[in-house]
Amino acid sequence: MSGHDRSGSADRHGGLPREPRILPLGTDGILIETADLDESLALFGALLAQPVAGILDVVPAPRTVAVRFLPALLPVSSLLSVIRSLPSSRDAATEGRLVEIPVRYDGDDLAEVAELSGLTVEEVVRRHTGAVHTVAFTGFAPGFAYLSGGDPALAVPRRAVPRTHVPAGAVALAGEFCGVYPRESPGGWQIVGRTEVALWDLAERVPALLQPGMRVRFVDVTASTGDRPDAAVAPADGAVVRSASTRAASSQAASSPIAPPPRPDRALVVDRPGPHTILEDLGRPGRSGLGVSRSGAMDHRALREANRLVGAATGSAALELAYGGLEATARGDLVLAVAGAPVPITVTGPAGPRPAVVGAAFALDDGDVLNVGAPPRGVYSYLAVRGGWEAEPVLDSVSGDVLAGLGPQRVRVGDELAVGRAWAESVAAAAPDVQRTVSAPDEVTFLDVVLGPRDDWFTPEAVELLTEQRFTVTAQSNRIGLRLEGERPLERLVADGLPAELPSEATVSGALQVPPSGHPVLFMADHPVTGGYPVVACVVGDQLDRAAQVPIGARVRFRVVPGPDLGRGRRGDRQDDHLDERLAAERGTER
């Protein structure tokens, strides 16, 4: 099959193509191309209806379904057999529940939408409320759903200049999609109205009101008076199962002021937080259907090591310090350890300062001051405490997600980081000499990548350039992604059969997404769930810890390695095995 062949023998009864095009998504994921949204939702629904051990996450999109899996538990050949055996038809009996959302059509862009569509304002409202939309996929923010199936006449472009603030509850249009902003955020969609319904409510067992496969109908309440009407969530038979107004009320109640917690008797009181210090554990896997990425520690290995040193469970939360810089005072007697980037550590007590080392547990007496300096190499260090840091979990994790705004916020001056009394084993023996080497600013770090899923959107020269040149990590890098800049940008292929833009599809940690500038962004822990720029390659999963520790100003090079065996050439008909041969001996770092 050609690298640009998007054909397949389609099942005219509404099923998936008999031979769908399946593309690699790193070493533990695949991307299945479908003919349209109905086929995506058919596959998505079938996978949910028949759970398979070893599948971690399933993310539908308008033209694809992404599946993340555990290769050790579910070999890719077995996964492909499962997918081919799934029922593929989708009828009214399997359609998602119907959600009715009341809308006051008084949006700032309503008149402009009418002008762009050649309709009157009244006709825009009539057509918008007359359609039954389908939740195609989620992303952008927790609870934000991309709704398809609206009236084609309302397919209007995004605003030329995005707004810096779009209010929560704004109902908006962009291209073929409609959406409701679950919280205040920037945005460039055309706002036609507003709703009071809570789209995202952490007080609920399932926080997101809208999930892939559900159906949505908007109800015009512009002229209504009195109390806000309820929004009904109903299955296909019309029976109401939940009132969305209750969700809004519970959300307001959950955000109302509460009495401050009692002052902890054991804590670390922050005097200076450093450039970016935040609490992280191993994250929230399997939440993509809610529009939430995994998040969690940037360097899993270092987090586990810090916890091992103090006898805590390896997945416990630790303070993630980017470039060090933390100064804090102990309240009570504490046992701590640091792993990851090799930062200088000083403890100052009544007898004066004394050093501590990365890779060994150390004690703080009540009133001692801890000072963590900047690392000469690497980025992230992890500070674990015996007994564990106390924090309220959000979706079963205490990780702070900077993109989604979930979990703890970054540490500030005056914060009191409470220490718990979780069960712990004996403090581990010191192991400073086995701390993994991390990148220095003057080194080049090699990262293995699997080409795809969209390497065929780039010229052969661009794919070679991906491995031939060095990319510098720029100052715009953060937990969302490393922004890379090479001497020459990666040029996109212009060819018959390739659309001008890629429909949004799932993204993963390690994805090298290439915007129009041609300079890749390497998605990291807090990446968006979906994206609209092509991904040329994905970094091998066990090297994401290494990637996270590349400091600003340092350089990386990529080396192509084989991806999962999908039963045919992993890059279509493109012959570029010479890349593997040329770089086969290059590993680790070089100066």
C-alpha positions in Angstrom: 0.0 0.0 0.0 1.4 3.4 -0.9 2.4 5.8 1.8 -0.1 8.2 0.4 -2.9 5.8 -0.3 -5.8 6.5 1.9 -8.2 4.0 0.3 -9.7 0.9 1.8 -12.4 -1.6 0.8 -15.3 0.0 2.7 -18.2 -1.9 4.3 -21.3 -0.2 2.8 -23.4 -1.2 5.7 -21.8 1.5 7.9 -18.8 -0.5 9.2 -15.1 0.0 9.1 -13.0 -0.5 5.9 -12.1 -4.2 5.6 -8.5 -3.2 5.4 -8.1 0.1 7.3 -4.8 1.9 7.1 -3.0 1.4 10.4 -0.1 3.6 11.3 2.5 3.5 14.1 2.1 5.8 17.1 5.4 5.2 18.8 6.2 1.8 20.1 3.0 1.3 22.2 0.3 2.8 20.0 -1.4 2.6 16.7 -3.5 5.1 14.7 -6.3 3.5 12.7 -7.6 5.6 9.8 -11.4 5.5 9.1 -13.5 6.9 6.3 -15.5 9.3 8.5 -16.7 10.1 12.0 -19.3 7.3 12.0 -16.6 4.7 11.4 -14.5 6.2 14.1 -17.3 6.1 16.6 -18.3 2.6 15.5 -14.8 1.3 16.3 -14.6 3.4 19.5 -17.9 2.0 20.7 -16.9 -1.6 19.9 -13.7 -1.3 21.8 -15.5 0.1 24.8 -18.2 -2.6 24.6 -15.6 -5.4 24.6 -12.8 -4.4 26.9 -9.4 -6.0 26.0 -6.7 -6.6 28.6 -3.7 -4.6 27.7 -5.4 -1.6 26.1 -4.6 1.6 28.0 -6.6 4.2 26.1 -8.8 4.7 23.0 -9.2 8.2 21.5 -11.6 8.8 18.6 -11.3 11.6 16.1 -13.1 12.6 12.9 -11.0 10.3 10.7 -8.9 8.2 13.1 -9.0 6.1 16.3 -5.8 5.9 18.4 -5.2 2.9 20.6 -2.5 2.9 23.3 -1.6 -0.6 24.6 0.9 -2.6 26.7 3.0 -4.6 24.2 4.2 -6.9 27.0 0.6 -7.9 27.8 -1.0 -7.4 24.4 1.3 -8.0 21.3 0.5 -5.8 18.4 -0.4 -8.8 16.2 -3.0 -9.8 18.8 -4.4 -6.3 19.0 -4.8 -6.1 15.2 -6.6 -9.5 15.3 -9.0 -8.1 18.0 -9.7 -4.9 16.0 -10.4 -6.9 12.8 -12.8 -9.1 14.6 -14.9 -6.3 16.2 -18.5 -5.7 15.0 -18.4 -2.5 12.9 -22.0 -1.5 12.3 -23.4 1.4 14.2 -27.2 2.0 14.4 -29.7 3.9 16.5 -29.6 1.2 19.2 -25.9 1.9 19.8 -26.0 5.7 19.5 -24.9 7.7 22.6 -27.2 9.3 25.1 -28.9 12.5 24.1 -28.0 15.7 26.0 -30.2 18.8 25.7 -28.4 22.1 26.5 -30.3 25.4 27.0 -28.7 28.3 25.2 -29.3 32.0 25.3 -28.4 33.2 21.8 -26.8 36.5 22.5 -23.2 35.8 21.6 -20.8 38.5 20.5 -20.3 36.9 17.1 -23.9 35.9 16.3 -24.4 38.7 13.8 -21.0 38.0 12.1 -21.9 34.3 11.8 -25.2 35.3 10.1 -23.3 37.5 7.7 -20.7 34.8 6.9 -23.4 32.2 6.3 -25.7 34.5 4.3 -28.5 33.9 6.8 -30.5 36.0 9.2 -29.8 35.8 12.9 -33.1 34.1 13.4 -32.2 31.5 10.8 -28.8 30.8 12.4 -30.5 30.1 15.7 -33.2 27.9 14.0 -30.6 25.8 12.1 -28.3 25.5 15.2 -31.1 24.2 17.4 -32.6 22.1 14.6 -29.5 19.8 14.3 -28.6 16.9 16.5 -24.8 17.0 17.0 -22.5 14.2 17.9 -19.5 14.4 20.2 -16.7 13.5 17.8 -13.8 13.8 20.3 -12.5 15.8 23.2 -9.5 17.9 23.8 -8.2 21.5 24.1 -9.4 21.6 27.8 -11.0 19.1 30.2 -14.7 18.8 29.3 -14.4 20.5 25.9 -16.1 18.4 23.3 -15.9 18.9 19.5 -19.4 18.5 18.2 -20.0 17.4 14.6 -23.2 17.0 12.5 -24.4 20.6 12.6 -26.0 22.4 9.7 -23.4 22.8 6.9 -24.5 26.4 6.4 -23.0 27.2 9.8 -19.5 26.0 8.9 -17.8 29.4 9.5 -14.1 30.1 9.9 -12.4 30.9 13.1 -11.9 34.5 14.1 -9.0 36.2 12.4 -7.7 37.4 15.8 -8.5 35.0 18.7 -9.8 36.4 22.0 -7.6 36.3 25.0 -10.7 35.6 27.2 -13.7 33.5 26.3 -16.2 33.1 29.2 -17.1 29.7 30.5 -20.3 28.4 28.9 -19.7 30.2 25.6 -21.4 28.2 22.7 -19.2 28.7 19.6 -18.7 27.6 16.0 -15.5 26.9 14.0 -15.4 25.1 10.7 -17.5 22.0 10.8 -17.5 21.9 14.6 -19.5 23.4 17.5 -18.3 23.5 21.1 -19.0 24.8 24.5 -16.2 26.3 26.6 -16.1 24.5 30.0 -14.1 27.3 31.6 -12.7 30.7 30.8 -9.8 30.5 28.4 -8.4 32.0 25.2 -10.1 31.0 22.0 -10.8 31.9 18.4 -14.2 30.3 17.8 -17.2 32.3 16.8 -19.4 32.8 19.9 -23.2 32.6 19.2 -24.6 32.1 22.7 -24.0 31.0 26.3 -25.2 28.3 28.6 -25.2 28.0 32.4 -24.8 24.2 32.3 -21.6 22.8 33.9 -19.6 21.0 31.2 -16.9 19.9 33.7 -17.7 19.1 37.4 -15.2 17.4 39.6 -18.0 16.7 42.1 -19.4 14.1 39.7 -18.2 10.6 39.3 -17.7 11.3 35.6 -16.7 15.0 35.5 -17.2 15.5 31.8 -20.9 16.0 30.8 -20.1 15.3 27.1 -18.1 12.3 26.0 -17.4 10.8 22.5 -20.4 9.2 20.9 -23.0 11.2 22.8 -25.6 13.3 21.0 -26.3 16.9 21.7 -29.2 19.1 20.9 -29.3 22.9 21.8 -32.5 24.5 23.1 -33.2 28.2 22.6 -34.1 29.8 25.9 -33.2 33.4 24.9 -36.7 34.7 25.6 -37.2 32.6 28.7 -37.7 34.3 32.1 -37.4 33.0 35.6 -35.2 30.2 36.7 -32.7 28.6 34.3 -34.3 25.5 32.7 -32.8 22.1 33.3 -30.7 20.4 30.7 -31.7 16.8 30.4 -29.3 13.9 29.7 -31.3 11.0 28.2 -30.6 7.7 26.5 -32.1 6.8 23.2 -35.5 6.0 24.7 -35.8 9.5 26.1 -35.8 8.6 29.8 -34.0 11.3 31.8 -31.1 10.0 33.8 -29.5 13.2 35.2 -30.3 16.9 35.4 -27.4 19.0 34.2 -28.6 21.9 36.4 -27.8 19.7 39.4 -24.3 19.5 38.0 -24.0 23.2 37.9 -25.3 23.6 41.4 -22.9 20.9 42.8 -20.1 22.6 40.9 -20.9 26.0 42.6 -21.2 24.3 46.0 -17.8 22.6 45.5 -16.2 25.9 44.8 -17.7 27.8 47.7 -15.3 29.0 50.5 -14.6 26.4 53.2 -12.8 26.6 56.5 -9.0 26.4 56.1 -7.5 23.1 57.1 -5.7 22.8 60.4 -2.1 23.8 60.5 0.0 20.7 59.8 2.4 19.6 62.6 4.9 18.4 60.0 5.5 20.4 56.9 8.0 22.1 54.7 7.3 25.9 54.6 8.4 27.5 51.4 10.6 30.5 51.6 11.6 30.5 47.9 9.9 28.2 45.4 12.4 28.3 42.5 11.6 28.7 38.8 8.9 26.0 38.7 8.2 23.6 41.6 5.0 21.5 41.5 3.7 18.3 43.1 3.7 15.3 40.7 3.1 11.5 40.8 2.8 9.1 37.9 -0.3 10.9 36.5 -3.8 10.0 35.3 -3.5 7.3 32.5 -6.6 6.4 30.6 -8.5 9.7 30.9 -8.2 10.9 27.3 -12.0 10.4 26.8 -12.5 13.3 29.3 -10.0 15.5 27.5 -7.4 14.9 30.1 -3.8 13.8 29.3 -1.8 11.6 31.7 0.3 14.4 33.1 2.5 13.3 36.0 6.3 13.5 36.5 8.5 14.5 33.6 11.1 11.9 34.7 9.4 8.8 36.0 12.6 7.0 36.8 13.9 9.9 39.0 10.6 10.1 40.8 10.6 6.4 41.6 14.2 6.6 42.8 13.5 9.5 45.2 10.6 7.6 46.7 12.7 4.4 47.0 15.4 6.3 49.0 12.9 7.4 51.7 11.1 4.0 51.7 7.9 5.3 50.1 5.8 3.6 47.4 7.5 4.2 44.1 4.5 6.0 42.6 4.0 8.4 45.5 4.0 12.1 44.8 7.2 14.1 45.0 8.0 17.7 44.5 9.2 18.3 41.0 11.8 21.0 40.8 12.7 22.5 37.4 16.2 24.0 37.6 16.3 23.7 41.4 16.1 27.0 43.4 14.0 25.8 46.3 14.5 27.1 49.8 12.2 25.9 52.7 12.1 25.6 56.4 11.2 22.3 58.2 8.4 22.2 60.7 8.9 19.0 62.7 11.5 16.3 62.0 11.6 15.1 58.4 13.5 12.6 56.3 13.9 13.6 52.6 15.8 12.5 49.5 16.5 14.0 46.1 16.9 12.2 42.8 17.2 13.3 39.1 19.2 16.3 38.0 22.3 16.6 40.3 21.5 19.7 42.3 23.7 21.1 45.2 21.9 20.6 48.6 22.6 22.5 51.8 20.9 22.1 55.2 21.3 24.9 57.6 20.7 24.3 61.3 21.8 25.7 64.7 25.3 24.4 64.1 25.6 26.0 60.7 25.3 24.6 57.1 26.0 21.0 56.2 25.8 19.4 52.7 23.5 16.7 51.6 23.8 14.7 48.3 21.5 13.6 45.5 20.9 9.9 45.8 20.9 9.6 49.6 18.3 10.2 52.3 19.0 13.1 54.7 17.3 14.4 57.8 15.9 17.9 58.6 15.3 18.8 62.3 12.6 21.2 63.2 13.6 24.7 62.1 16.3 23.5 59.7 16.5 25.4 56.4 16.8 23.4 53.1 18.4 25.0 50.1 18.4 23.4 46.7 20.6 25.1 44.1 20.6 25.0 40.3 21.8 21.8 38.6 24.9 22.0 36.4 23.3 19.5 34.1 19.7 18.3 33.5 16.5 20.0 34.4 14.2 18.1 36.9 15.0 17.0 40.4 12.5 15.2 42.7 12.2 15.8 46.4 10.5 12.9 48.3 9.6 12.8 51.9 9.2 9.8 54.3 5.4 9.7 55.1 4.5 11.3 51.8 3.3 14.7 50.8 -0.4 15.3 51.7 -2.6 16.6 48.8 -6.2 16.2 47.6 -6.3 13.9 44.6 -8.1 14.9 41.4 -9.2 12.0 39.2 -7.1 9.7 41.4 -3.9 11.7 41.1 -2.2 14.6 42.8 -0.3 15.6 39.7 -0.4 19.3 38.7 -1.4 19.6 35.0 -0.4 23.0 33.8 -2.3 22.8 30.5 -5.6 21.4 31.9 -5.4 23.3 35.2 -6.0 20.2 37.2 -4.5 19.2 40.5 -2.1 21.3 42.6 -0.8 24.6 41.3 2.9 25.5 41.3 4.4 26.1 44.7 4.4 29.7 45.9 6.2 31.6 48.7 4.5 30.8 52.1 3.0 27.5 51.0 3.0 24.9 53.8 3.6 21.5 52.2 2.1 19.1 54.7 3.8 15.8 55.4 1.6 12.7 55.9 2.1 9.5 57.8 1.8 7.0 55.0 3.2 3.5 55.6 6.9 3.3 54.6 9.7 0.7 54.4 13.2 1.2 55.7 15.1 4.1 54.3 17.1 2.8 51.3 20.9 2.7 51.3 22.6 5.7 49.6 23.3 5.3 46.0 24.8 8.6 44.7 27.1 6.9 42.3 24.3 5.2 40.4 22.3 8.3 39.6 21.6 8.3 35.9 23.7 10.8 33.9 21.6 13.6 32.5 22.4 16.0 29.7 24.7 19.0 30.1 24.2 22.2 28.1 27.2 21.5 25.9 26.1 18.0 25.0 24.0 16.5 22.2 21.5 14.0 23.4 20.4 11.2 21.1 16.7 10.1 21.2 15.3 7.1 19.3 12.1 7.7 17.3 9.6 5.7 15.4 8.6 7.4 12.2 4.9 8.2 11.8 2.1 8.4 11.9 2.3 11.3 9.5 5.8 11.2 8.1 4.3 10.9 4.6 3.1 14.5 5.0 6.8 15.5 4.7 9.2 15.5 1.8 11.8 12.7 1.8 14.5 15.4 2.4 12.6 16.6 5.5 12.5 13.1 6.9 16.3 12.7 6.4 16.8 16.2 7.8 15.0 15.0 11.0 17.9 12.7 11.8 20.8 14.6 10.1 20.6 17.9 11.9 20.8 18.9 15.6 17.8 20.7 17.2 18.2 23.2 20.0 15.8 23.2 23.0 14.4 26.8 23.1 13.4 28.9 26.1 9.7 28.4 25.3 9.9 24.8 26.4 7.9 23.6 29.5 5.9 20.6 30.8 3.6 20.8 27.8 6.4 20.3 25.3 10.0 21.0 24.2 10.1 23.5 21.4 12.9 22.6 19.1 14.7 24.7 16.5 16.9 23.4 13.7 19.0 25.2 11.2 16.6 24.1 8.5 12.8 23.7 8.9 11.1 20.4 8.0 9.1 21.0 4.8 5.7 19.6 4.3 4.9 17.6 1.2 2.6 19.2 -1.4 1.0 16.4 -3.5 -2.2 15.3 -5.0 -4.4 13.4 -2.6 -3.0 15.2 0.5 -5.4 17.6 2.2 -4.2 21.1 3.0 -4.8 20.6 6.7 -4.9 17.5 8.9 -8.1 16.8 10.8 -7.5 16.8 14.5 -6.4 13.4 15.9 -4.9 12.0 19.1 -1.5 13.0 20.3 0.8 11.2 22.8 3.7 12.0 25.0 6.8 11.8 22.8 5.0 13.0 19.6 7.0 15.3 17.4 4.3 17.6 16.0 5.4 20.0 13.3 3.5 23.3 12.9 3.7 25.4 9.7 7.0 26.9 10.9 8.7 23.5 10.3 10.3 23.5 13.8 9.1 20.5 15.8 7.5 20.5 19.2 8.2 17.4 21.3 5.1 16.8 23.4 5.7 16.0 27.1 3.7 15.2 30.2 1.0 17.9 30.0 0.5 17.7 26.2 -3.0 18.3 24.6 -5.1 15.2 24.0 -5.6 16.0 20.3 -3.9 18.2 17.8 -4.2 19.4 14.2 -0.6 19.5 13.0 1.1 16.4 11.6 3.3 14.2 13.8 6.4 13.2 11.9 7.7 10.7 14.5 7.3 9.7 18.2 10.1 9.3 20.7 10.4 5.8 22.1 8.6 5.8 25.4 11.4 4.7 27.7 13.5 7.6 26.5 11.0 10.3 27.5 12.8 10.5 30.9 16.0 11.3 29.0 14.3 13.9 26.8 12.8 15.6 29.9 16.3 16.2 31.3 17.6 18.1 28.2 18.1 21.7 29.4 17.3 24.9 27.5 20.0 25.7 25.0 21.2 22.0 24.7 20.7 20.1 21.5 19.1 16.8 20.5 19.4 14.4 17.5 17.0 11.8 16.5 17.7 8.2 15.4 15.1 6.1 13.6 14.3 2.7 15.0 11.7 0.1 14.0 8.2 0.6 15.2 5.6 -2.1 15.9 5.2 -4.7 13.1 1.9 -3.8 11.5 2.2 -6.5 8.9 3.7 -4.3 6.2 6.3 -1.6 5.8 6.1 0.7 8.8 6.5 3.7 6.5 4.4 2.6 3.5 6.6 2.3 0.4 9.1 4.9 1.6 12.6 3.3 1.5 14.6 5.0 4.2 16.2 2.1 6.0 19.6 3.7 5.3 18.8 6.2 8.1 18.9 3.3 10.5 22.1 2.0 9.1 23.9 5.3 9.1 23.0 6.1 12.7 23.0 2.5 14.1 26.3 3.1 16.0 25.3 6.5 17.4 23.9 6.3 21.0 23.9 8.3 24.2 25.4 11.8 24.0 28.2 13.5 22.2 30.0 16.7 22.8 
